[in-house]
């Protein structure tokens, strides 16, 4: 991609409406734009990062045995009334009527819809266990949307639902999802913790929150640096290893629940077990906020110059910056490097704009490209270019012909 063609409208000044770092940097870096309160357009850079998170999530859900489907966002009120949540959920539920006067809502979650599907299609224990998931837009009429996409009224979420014969089966499915979530956030290059949590309006007896550690986090947790034991502030006790607990802040990006029969019993989602008796399906549900993960990644990875993306989430891995596009040597070397990088499978950008070097460096830091290749006077003198690692600010020189091989090694190390 050429910066001269890339639609990434950056901003020089901090937007006044931005309250947290992720909101500020996503606006300044040209990742998102607000349409109305709590409703955002994802621009090309923002969508590329969202797609990377979605791909990681999809791969790990499939690896754990999940099967992807897509359910309607528009849900009939009758289903929600069966479980009692039509009245329980409150004003956050976006409600409306169709032209025939029937009540509907825009789904903030899909327990009722998936349970309705299950009661129609699952008849026998032979069809179990089953895990179904979707990645879809949800709606929640927040009383006060804030923090950019961290607390929005329209957001992208992965929600998976497990169906088992009994509680033992549920525990197995729950553990599979717990481990899958650990892999998701590890692959995203994020430092995370999992803590026991309240189930809230979703319901169930057991649940865990997955939090990304960041100073701006809304939740207080206590973490043992020796054994990684973590707990909420309300439950803080001394860890079994004999170490001490450090107070941290975390941003919730995932939540998993053992629902049991909370939805299957009132909605009469039964199956015939091997003993010939009808029993309610035993369920679990498992959510990941895709946009929240993106925002949390920025909150946990930034400096005074901009975003420091983990390479697995960066919209592009490397930017080639010719210091002076008017100089034939700079331009030709940069174009040659850009072509080789693309051929070698790198997600590369060349900043081919006729702007000052300082302007290009500032924007590269703001957007957060993990790897910078600077083509300048060294190229003309010795055939060498400068490589900069965005997160550590480490710099070193290398012969132009060795760039692809070296960056391949660096990328591999950053992904481990």
Beta strands, then each sheet from edge to edge (+ up, - down):
strand 1: 32-36
strand 2: 39-42
strand 3: 67-68
strand 4: 74-76
strand 5: 94-97
strand 6: 103-106
strand 7: 130-139
strand 8: 154-164
strand 9: 192-196
strand 10: 206-213
strand 11: 219-224
strand 12: 230-232
strand 13: 245-260
strand 14: 270-272
strand 15: 278-280
strand 16: 282-289
strand 17: 302-303
strand 18: 306-307
strand 19: 318-322
strand 20: 348-351
strand 21: 371-375
strand 22: 384-389
strand 23: 395-399
sheet 1: 1+ 2-
sheet 2: 3+ 7+ 8- 16+ 13- 10+ 9-
sheet 3: 3+ 7+ 8- 16+ 13- 11+ 12-
sheet 4: 4+ 6- 5+
sheet 5: 14+ 15-
sheet 6: 17+ 18-
sheet 7: 20+ 19+ 21+ 22- 23+
end
